[in-house]
Amino acid sequence: MRMYDVIDKKKKGSKLTGEEIRFAVEGYVKKEIPDYQMAALLMAIYYQGMDDEELLELTNCMAESGDRVDLSGIQGIKVDKHSTGGVGDKTTLAVAPLVAACGGKVAKMSGRGLGFTGGTVDKLESIPGMELGLSQDKFFRIVNETGLSIISQSAEIAPADKKLYALRDVTATVDSIPLIAASVMSKKLAAGSDKIILDVTVGSGAFMKTREDAIQLAQKMVAIGEGAGRQTVAFLTNMDVPLGVAVGNDIEVIEAIHTLQGKGPEDFQEICLLFASHMLYMGGRGSLEECKAQAREAMENGRALEKLVQMVDNQGGDSSYITSPEKFSPAPFQQEITAWEDGYITGMDTERCGRAAVILGAGRETKDSRIDAAAGIRFWHKTGDSVKTGDPVATLYASDKKKLEEGTEYLKKAYTFGKERVEPMPSVLAFVSKDGVVDMGTNLQ
């Protein structure tokens, strides 16, 4: 078999066999196939696409290129949740404790942030002493005893994906929906959970800018999961505004704590309850209505917060930061942005909001960038809100005065104002399963 023939076949729009896909992926990982030939195949896939059978074969090859986690040592049904990324997305920090408080099991491997999307591992590392690189035995023990553990993703999970992503990044093929789907799902299949919930973000702060593209990506990922024998569903969620009101590391952990106390921003709190109830439902903890009631009760009675305390304790962290979040050190510098006209906020460039947080020091421009845990942004008003001249719309925090000045000027350009109110995008747009797409309307269901 020759790589030239595989490239030529896909270039002409023909379907690749499983043997051809495996030959290409395995050969590339073993360095038997050069970058320039794999780049040509990626570009052919970009233009010609892949059907569900091809995509499942590609994803399985990528998942099998490294370690595959066997979670059978953890009792019960393991349900994983994955987000395609966004600004202010700290859902795992609240959803995992909610599920554990209701008897579910969450054994989650999370990543670091790069660019304008934040990483769960970075946020947890803002808790002093928190250990995210656990041994498998300790990881399993904590999940069995407390119901949840969140650790950093092993470098040996789907190494083919890392190698292919690096090539996609320099060959303008990152925004291929089939390749995004294979990248995400290869890691999910390798991570070993029984069932998977996907949060596919859509809007100015997401990789998918339009509902149509987000639906297509969700359908591809659901098809991969189902084809691999894992029950998989997806929600399309709004990333046309930051999720909640906090973007950063310390500040997002604090917001998650407040949410577990029932005091979080309405949009974030309701999405956390939605994901938690569906994870419990897929995990066999009752009917969907019963699971919704269980999740809300766990938030209201403090059991979910206690689960977060237990996880932090078990992973070497100082849990007094969870029970007393005021212990997080405030950033030494802060700056307020105020409305410069009367009217309404008619739009927010959410990607610009995320990039402003990176400028402040809350995220990474490169893998080697150091994160300032205290840096971040607190939003006081978002799209659709009425404001008067001089009203605060955001407060920025940083440990470096120059970065604060640069981030403030950058963030100002994220806002547009007008005299007529604009109806913001619904928090949840659609639900996607193997049975099709269901519009969620303007309210969470």
MARNUKOL-945205 format. One record per residue (C-alpha): residue in one letter; y, z, x. Coordinates in steps of 0.1 Angstrom, whole numbers, plus 5000, padded with zeros to 4 digits. Example, Ala and Ser with C-alpha at 12.3 -4.5 7.8 and 13.67 -1.06 7.14 Angstrom:
<recs>
+------+-------+------+------+
: resn : north :   up : east :
+------+-------+------+------+
:    a :  4955 : 5078 : 5123 :
:    s :  4989 : 5071 : 5137 :
+------+-------+------+------+
</recs>
This chain:
<recs>
+------+-------+------+------+
: resn : north :   up : east :
+------+-------+------+------+
:    m :  5000 : 5000 : 5000 :
:    r :  5035 : 4991 : 5013 :
:    m :  5067 : 5009 : 5004 :
:    y :  5084 : 4975 : 5003 :
:    d :  5062 : 4964 : 4974 :
:    v :  5069 : 4997 : 4955 :
:    i :  5107 : 4992 : 4959 :
:    d :  5104 : 4956 : 4948 :
:    k :  5084 : 4964 : 4918 :
:    k :  5108 : 4991 : 4905 :
:    k :  5138 : 4969 : 4914 :
:    k :  5124 : 4943 : 4890 :
:    g :  5120 : 4969 : 4862 :
:    s :  5082 : 4973 : 4863 :
:    k :  5065 : 5005 : 4857 :
:    l :  5052 : 5023 : 4888 :
:    t :  5016 : 5037 : 4888 :
:    g :  5009 : 5073 : 4896 :
:    e :  4994 : 5062 : 4929 :
:    e :  5025 : 5043 : 4939 :
:    i :  5048 : 5073 : 4930 :
:    r :  5026 : 5097 : 4949 :
:    f :  5024 : 5073 : 4979 :
:    a :  5063 : 5072 : 4981 :
:    v :  5069 : 5109 : 4976 :
:    e :  5042 : 5122 : 4999 :
:    g :  5050 : 5096 : 5025 :
:    y :  5086 : 5106 : 5025 :
:    v :  5079 : 5143 : 5028 :
:    k :  5056 : 5136 : 5058 :
:    k :  5083 : 5114 : 5074 :
:    e :  5060 : 5084 : 5072 :
:    i :  5086 : 5066 : 5050 :
:    p :  5122 : 5063 : 5064 :
:    d :  5154 : 5073 : 5046 :
:    y :  5165 : 5038 : 5041 :
:    q :  5134 : 5028 : 5022 :
:    m :  5134 : 5059 : 5000 :
:    a :  5172 : 5054 : 4994 :
:    a :  5164 : 5019 : 4982 :
:    l :  5137 : 5032 : 4958 :
:    l :  5162 : 5059 : 4945 :
:    m :  5188 : 5032 : 4938 :
:    a :  5162 : 5011 : 4920 :
:    i :  5153 : 5041 : 4898 :
:    y :  5190 : 5047 : 4892 :
:    y :  5194 : 5012 : 4877 :
:    q :  5159 : 5007 : 4861 :
:    g :  5151 : 5042 : 4850 :
:    m :  5116 : 5057 : 4845 :
:    d :  5095 : 5062 : 4814 :
:    d :  5081 : 5096 : 4805 :
:    e :  5047 : 5089 : 4823 :
:    e :  5065 : 5079 : 4855 :
:    l :  5088 : 5108 : 4853 :
:    l :  5060 : 5134 : 4848 :
:    e :  5041 : 5119 : 4878 :
:    l :  5073 : 5121 : 4900 :
:    t :  5080 : 5157 : 4889 :
:    n :  5044 : 5168 : 4895 :
:    c :  5045 : 5152 : 4930 :
:    m :  5077 : 5171 : 4938 :
:    a :  5063 : 5204 : 4924 :
:    e :  5031 : 5200 : 4944 :
:    s :  5049 : 5193 : 4977 :
:    g :  5052 : 5230 : 4984 :
:    d :  5042 : 5264 : 4971 :
:    r :  5033 : 5268 : 4934 :
:    v :  5037 : 5303 : 4921 :
:    d :  5007 : 5318 : 4902 :
:    l :  5022 : 5343 : 4877 :
:    s :  4988 : 5353 : 4863 :
:    g :  4991 : 5387 : 4880 :
:    i :  5019 : 5395 : 4855 :
:    q :  5008 : 5407 : 4821 :
:    g :  5018 : 5388 : 4790 :
:    i :  5036 : 5354 : 4783 :
:    k :  5062 : 5346 : 4809 :
:    v :  5092 : 5327 : 4796 :
:    d :  5118 : 5312 : 4820 :
:    k :  5154 : 5301 : 4812 :
:    h :  5172 : 5276 : 4833 :
:    s :  5208 : 5264 : 4831 :
:    t :  5220 : 5230 : 4845 :
:    g :  5250 : 5248 : 4858 :
:    g :  5286 : 5256 : 4847 :
:    v :  5316 : 5278 : 4851 :
:    g :  5313 : 5314 : 4842 :
:    d :  5276 : 5311 : 4835 :
:    k :  5262 : 5345 : 4840 :
:    t :  5237 : 5344 : 4811 :
:    t :  5206 : 5354 : 4832 :
:    l :  5222 : 5387 : 4841 :
:    a :  5224 : 5396 : 4804 :
:    v :  5195 : 5376 : 4789 :
:    a :  5168 : 5389 : 4812 :
:    p :  5174 : 5426 : 4804 :
:    l :  5177 : 5419 : 4767 :
:    v :  5142 : 5402 : 4767 :
:    a :  5127 : 5429 : 4789 :
:    a :  5141 : 5456 : 4765 :
:    c :  5122 : 5440 : 4737 :
:    g :  5088 : 5438 : 4755 :
:    g :  5091 : 5404 : 4770 :
:    k :  5084 : 5395 : 4806 :
:    v :  5110 : 5377 : 4828 :
:    a :  5098 : 5368 : 4863 :
:    k :  5128 : 5347 : 4875 :
:    m :  5135 : 5328 : 4907 :
:    s :  5172 : 5319 : 4909 :
:    g :  5194 : 5300 : 4933 :
:    r :  5227 : 5302 : 4950 :
:    g :  5258 : 5284 : 4940 :
:    l :  5272 : 5254 : 4957 :
:    g :  5305 : 5237 : 4947 :
:    f :  5320 : 5247 : 4914 :
:    t :  5289 : 5262 : 4897 :
:    g :  5281 : 5298 : 4905 :
:    g :  5247 : 5311 : 4915 :
:    t :  5229 : 5341 : 4900 :
:    v :  5217 : 5353 : 4934 :
:    d :  5253 : 5354 : 4947 :
:    k :  5263 : 5375 : 4917 :
:    l :  5235 : 5400 : 4921 :
:    e :  5242 : 5403 : 4958 :
:    s :  5277 : 5417 : 4950 :
:    i :  5258 : 5449 : 4940 :
:    p :  5255 : 5470 : 4972 :
:    g :  5219 : 5471 : 4986 :
:    m :  5205 : 5446 : 4962 :
:    e :  5174 : 5430 : 4976 :
:    l :  5166 : 5394 : 4964 :
:    g :  5140 : 5383 : 4989 :
:    l :  5110 : 5403 : 4976 :
:    s :  5073 : 5399 : 4985 :
:    q :  5051 : 5385 : 4957 :
:    d :  5033 : 5419 : 4953 :
:    k :  5066 : 5438 : 4949 :
:    f :  5080 : 5411 : 4926 :
:    f :  5049 : 5412 : 4903 :
:    r :  5048 : 5450 : 4903 :
:    i :  5085 : 5453 : 4892 :
:    v :  5080 : 5428 : 4864 :
:    n :  5048 : 5445 : 4852 :
:    e :  5065 : 5479 : 4853 :
:    t :  5100 : 5471 : 4840 :
:    g :  5097 : 5437 : 4823 :
:    l :  5120 : 5418 : 4846 :
:    s :  5128 : 5409 : 4882 :
:    i :  5152 : 5382 : 4896 :
:    i :  5146 : 5370 : 4931 :
:    s :  5159 : 5342 : 4953 :
:    q :  5141 : 5310 : 4952 :
:    s :  5116 : 5304 : 4981 :
:    a :  5124 : 5277 : 5005 :
:    e :  5089 : 5264 : 5000 :
:    i :  5094 : 5258 : 4963 :
:    a :  5094 : 5220 : 4958 :
:    p :  5106 : 5210 : 4993 :
:    a :  5104 : 5173 : 4983 :
:    d :  5132 : 5180 : 4959 :
:    k :  5154 : 5194 : 4986 :
:    k :  5147 : 5164 : 5008 :
:    l :  5153 : 5139 : 4980 :
:    y :  5184 : 5157 : 4968 :
:    a :  5200 : 5156 : 5002 :
:    l :  5194 : 5118 : 5003 :
:    r :  5207 : 5113 : 4967 :
:    d :  5238 : 5132 : 4977 :
:    v :  5248 : 5106 : 5003 :
:    t :  5236 : 5075 : 4985 :
:    a :  5255 : 5079 : 4952 :
:    t :  5223 : 5086 : 4931 :
:    v :  5229 : 5122 : 4922 :
:    d :  5240 : 5113 : 4886 :
:    s :  5208 : 5096 : 4877 :
:    i :  5194 : 5113 : 4845 :
:    p :  5157 : 5107 : 4854 :
:    l :  5163 : 5120 : 4889 :
:    i :  5182 : 5151 : 4877 :
:    a :  5154 : 5158 : 4852 :
:    a :  5127 : 5156 : 4879 :
:    s :  5147 : 5177 : 4903 :
:    v :  5152 : 5206 : 4877 :
:    m :  5117 : 5205 : 4863 :
:    s :  5099 : 5202 : 4896 :
:    k :  5112 : 5237 : 4905 :
:    k :  5105 : 5251 : 4870 :
:    l :  5069 : 5238 : 4871 :
:    a :  5064 : 5252 : 4906 :
:    a :  5078 : 5286 : 4896 :
:    g :  5049 : 5292 : 4873 :
:    s :  5063 : 5304 : 4839 :
:    d :  5043 : 5297 : 4808 :
:    k :  5072 : 5285 : 4787 :
:    i :  5107 : 5272 : 4795 :
:    i :  5141 : 5273 : 4777 :
:    l :  5167 : 5249 : 4791 :
:    d :  5204 : 5254 : 4788 :
:    v :  5219 : 5219 : 4792 :
:    t :  5256 : 5223 : 4796 :
:    v :  5280 : 5196 : 4785 :
:    g :  5317 : 5191 : 4789 :
:    s :  5344 : 5190 : 4816 :
:    g :  5327 : 5219 : 4836 :
:    a :  5292 : 5204 : 4835 :
:    f :  5274 : 5177 : 4853 :
:    m :  5268 : 5160 : 4819 :
:    k :  5303 : 5152 : 4806 :
:    t :  5292 : 5137 : 4773 :
:    r :  5269 : 5148 : 4744 :
:    e :  5249 : 5116 : 4746 :
:    d :  5241 : 5120 : 4783 :
:    a :  5233 : 5157 : 4778 :
:    i :  5209 : 5148 : 4749 :
:    q :  5192 : 5122 : 4771 :
:    l :  5188 : 5147 : 4800 :
:    a :  5174 : 5174 : 4776 :
:    q :  5149 : 5150 : 4761 :
:    k :  5137 : 5139 : 4795 :
:    m :  5132 : 5175 : 4807 :
:    v :  5115 : 5186 : 4775 :
:    a :  5091 : 5156 : 4778 :
:    i :  5083 : 5166 : 4814 :
:    g :  5076 : 5202 : 4804 :
:    e :  5055 : 5193 : 4774 :
:    g :  5036 : 5167 : 4794 :
:    a :  5028 : 5194 : 4820 :
:    g :  5014 : 5217 : 4793 :
:    r :  5044 : 5240 : 4792 :
:    q :  5061 : 5246 : 4758 :
:    t :  5097 : 5235 : 4766 :
:    v :  5129 : 5235 : 4744 :
:    a :  5165 : 5229 : 4753 :
:    f :  5199 : 5239 : 4739 :
:    l :  5231 : 5219 : 4745 :
:    t :  5259 : 5244 : 4752 :
:    n :  5297 : 5240 : 4755 :
:    m :  5311 : 5238 : 4791 :
:    d :  5344 : 5223 : 4780 :
:    v :  5358 : 5258 : 4785 :
:    p :  5345 : 5285 : 4809 :
:    l :  5317 : 5306 : 4794 :
:    g :  5331 : 5340 : 4786 :
:    v :  5363 : 5351 : 4802 :
:    a :  5352 : 5358 : 4838 :
:    v :  5345 : 5335 : 4867 :
:    g :  5335 : 5349 : 4901 :
:    n :  5309 : 5374 : 4913 :
:    d :  5319 : 5410 : 4909 :
:    i :  5338 : 5400 : 4878 :
:    e :  5309 : 5382 : 4862 :
:    v :  5285 : 5411 : 4868 :
:    i :  5310 : 5434 : 4851 :
:    e :  5313 : 5410 : 4822 :
:    a :  5275 : 5410 : 4819 :
:    i :  5274 : 5448 : 4819 :
:    h :  5301 : 5449 : 4791 :
:    t :  5281 : 5424 : 4771 :
:    l :  5249 : 5445 : 4774 :
:    q :  5271 : 5473 : 4760 :
:    g :  5280 : 5451 : 4730 :
:    k :  5316 : 5447 : 4743 :
:    g :  5314 : 5412 : 4758 :
:    p :  5334 : 5381 : 4748 :
:    e :  5321 : 5367 : 4715 :
:    d :  5310 : 5333 : 4728 :
:    f :  5291 : 5347 : 4757 :
:    q :  5275 : 5376 : 4737 :
:    e :  5263 : 5353 : 4710 :
:    i :  5248 : 5327 : 4734 :
:    c :  5230 : 5356 : 4752 :
:    l :  5215 : 5368 : 4720 :
:    l :  5205 : 5332 : 4710 :
:    f :  5186 : 5326 : 4743 :
:    a :  5170 : 5361 : 4743 :
:    s :  5158 : 5358 : 4707 :
:    h :  5143 : 5323 : 4714 :
:    m :  5126 : 5336 : 4746 :
:    l :  5111 : 5365 : 4727 :
:    y :  5100 : 5341 : 4699 :
:    m :  5083 : 5318 : 4724 :
:    g :  5067 : 5348 : 4740 :
:    g :  5051 : 5358 : 4708 :
:    r :  5072 : 5389 : 4700 :
:    g :  5076 : 5381 : 4663 :
:    s :  5093 : 5356 : 4640 :
:    l :  5126 : 5341 : 4651 :
:    e :  5145 : 5363 : 4627 :
:    e :  5126 : 5394 : 4639 :
:    c :  5133 : 5385 : 4675 :
:    k :  5170 : 5380 : 4668 :
:    a :  5171 : 5415 : 4652 :
:    q :  5153 : 5430 : 4682 :
:    a :  5176 : 5415 : 4707 :
:    r :  5207 : 5427 : 4689 :
:    e :  5193 : 5462 : 4685 :
:    a :  5185 : 5463 : 4723 :
:    m :  5221 : 5455 : 4730 :
:    e :  5235 : 5480 : 4705 :
:    n :  5212 : 5510 : 4715 :
:    g :  5216 : 5506 : 4753 :
:    r :  5180 : 5498 : 4761 :
:    a :  5190 : 5464 : 4776 :
:    l :  5215 : 5479 : 4799 :
:    e :  5189 : 5505 : 4810 :
:    k :  5166 : 5476 : 4819 :
:    l :  5192 : 5462 : 4842 :
:    v :  5196 : 5496 : 4858 :
:    q :  5158 : 5498 : 4863 :
:    m :  5157 : 5464 : 4879 :
:    v :  5186 : 5471 : 4903 :
:    d :  5170 : 5505 : 4913 :
:    n :  5136 : 5488 : 4919 :
:    q :  5152 : 5461 : 4941 :
:    g :  5171 : 5486 : 4963 :
:    g :  5205 : 5482 : 4947 :
:    d :  5230 : 5509 : 4938 :
:    s :  5226 : 5512 : 4901 :
:    s :  5257 : 5534 : 4898 :
:    y :  5277 : 5501 : 4899 :
:    i :  5259 : 5492 : 4866 :
:    t :  5266 : 5525 : 4849 :
:    s :  5301 : 5527 : 4863 :
:    p :  5313 : 5491 : 4869 :
:    e :  5348 : 5504 : 4879 :
:    k :  5332 : 5511 : 4913 :
:    f :  5334 : 5474 : 4922 :
:    s :  5363 : 5471 : 4946 :
:    p :  5392 : 5452 : 4932 :
:    a :  5406 : 5423 : 4951 :
:    p :  5437 : 5433 : 4971 :
:    f :  5458 : 5403 : 4958 :
:    q :  5462 : 5390 : 4923 :
:    q :  5484 : 5365 : 4905 :
:    e :  5491 : 5358 : 4868 :
:    i :  5495 : 5324 : 4853 :
:    t :  5516 : 5323 : 4821 :
:    a :  5521 : 5297 : 4794 :
:    w :  5551 : 5275 : 4801 :
:    e :  5557 : 5265 : 4765 :
:    d :  5551 : 5277 : 4729 :
:    g :  5523 : 5262 : 4710 :
:    y :  5485 : 5259 : 4716 :
:    i :  5462 : 5254 : 4746 :
:    t :  5450 : 5219 : 4738 :
:    g :  5426 : 5215 : 4767 :
:    m :  5411 : 5230 : 4799 :
:    d :  5397 : 5211 : 4828 :
:    t :  5368 : 5235 : 4833 :
:    e :  5356 : 5218 : 4865 :
:    r :  5391 : 5224 : 4879 :
:    c :  5388 : 5261 : 4868 :
:    g :  5355 : 5263 : 4888 :
:    r :  5370 : 5246 : 4918 :
:    a :  5400 : 5270 : 4917 :
:    a :  5375 : 5299 : 4919 :
:    v :  5360 : 5283 : 4950 :
:    i :  5394 : 5280 : 4966 :
:    l :  5399 : 5317 : 4960 :
:    g :  5367 : 5324 : 4978 :
:    a :  5343 : 5330 : 4949 :
:    g :  5321 : 5300 : 4956 :
:    r :  5309 : 5277 : 4984 :
:    e :  5322 : 5244 : 4996 :
:    t :  5293 : 5242 : 5020 :
:    k :  5260 : 5260 : 5024 :
:    d :  5275 : 5280 : 5053 :
:    s :  5306 : 5292 : 5034 :
:    r :  5310 : 5330 : 5030 :
:    i :  5316 : 5343 : 4995 :
:    d :  5343 : 5368 : 4986 :
:    a :  5326 : 5389 : 4959 :
:    a :  5360 : 5403 : 4947 :
:    a :  5376 : 5368 : 4942 :
:    g :  5376 : 5353 : 4908 :
:    i :  5395 : 5345 : 4876 :
:    r :  5400 : 5363 : 4843 :
:    f :  5409 : 5340 : 4814 :
:    w :  5431 : 5356 : 4787 :
:    h :  5433 : 5325 : 4765 :
:    k :  5412 : 5293 : 4762 :
:    t :  5413 : 5260 : 4743 :
:    g :  5425 : 5264 : 4707 :
:    d :  5444 : 5297 : 4713 :
:    s :  5480 : 5301 : 4702 :
:    v :  5504 : 5311 : 4730 :
:    k :  5541 : 5317 : 4735 :
:    t :  5561 : 5310 : 4767 :
:    g :  5554 : 5338 : 4792 :
:    d :  5521 : 5348 : 4777 :
:    p :  5494 : 5354 : 4803 :
:    v :  5467 : 5328 : 4802 :
:    a :  5448 : 5337 : 4834 :
:    t :  5448 : 5362 : 4863 :
:    l :  5435 : 5352 : 4897 :
:    y :  5420 : 5376 : 4923 :
:    a :  5415 : 5370 : 4960 :
:    s :  5413 : 5389 : 4993 :
:    d :  5434 : 5363 : 5011 :
:    k :  5470 : 5357 : 5000 :
:    k :  5471 : 5321 : 5011 :
:    k :  5439 : 5313 : 4992 :
:    l :  5455 : 5330 : 4961 :
:    e :  5485 : 5308 : 4963 :
:    e :  5465 : 5277 : 4967 :
:    g :  5441 : 5286 : 4939 :
:    t :  5470 : 5295 : 4915 :
:    e :  5487 : 5261 : 4920 :
:    y :  5454 : 5243 : 4916 :
:    l :  5444 : 5262 : 4884 :
:    k :  5478 : 5256 : 4867 :
:    k :  5469 : 5219 : 4865 :
:    a :  5437 : 5228 : 4844 :
:    y :  5457 : 5236 : 4813 :
:    t :  5474 : 5213 : 4787 :
:    f :  5496 : 5226 : 4759 :
:    g :  5507 : 5210 : 4726 :
:    k :  5522 : 5218 : 4692 :
:    e :  5491 : 5209 : 4672 :
:    r :  5460 : 5231 : 4674 :
:    v :  5429 : 5214 : 4688 :
:    e :  5395 : 5226 : 4675 :
:    p :  5374 : 5237 : 4704 :
:    m :  5339 : 5223 : 4709 :
:    p :  5312 : 5245 : 4692 :
:    s :  5295 : 5270 : 4716 :
:    v :  5261 : 5253 : 4709 :
:    l :  5259 : 5217 : 4700 :
:    a :  5222 : 5209 : 4696 :
:    f :  5186 : 5220 : 4699 :
:    v :  5161 : 5197 : 4715 :
:    s :  5123 : 5201 : 4713 :
:    k :  5093 : 5177 : 4713 :
:    d :  5099 : 5173 : 4676 :
:    g :  5134 : 5158 : 4681 :
:    v :  5171 : 5168 : 4681 :
:    v :  5187 : 5192 : 4657 :
:    d :  5225 : 5194 : 4654 :
:    m :  5237 : 5230 : 4655 :
:    g :  5270 : 5225 : 4637 :
:    t :  5300 : 5246 : 4644 :
:    n :  5283 : 5280 : 4643 :
:    l :  5254 : 5295 : 4663 :
:    q :  5221 : 5295 : 4645 :
+------+-------+------+------+
</recs>
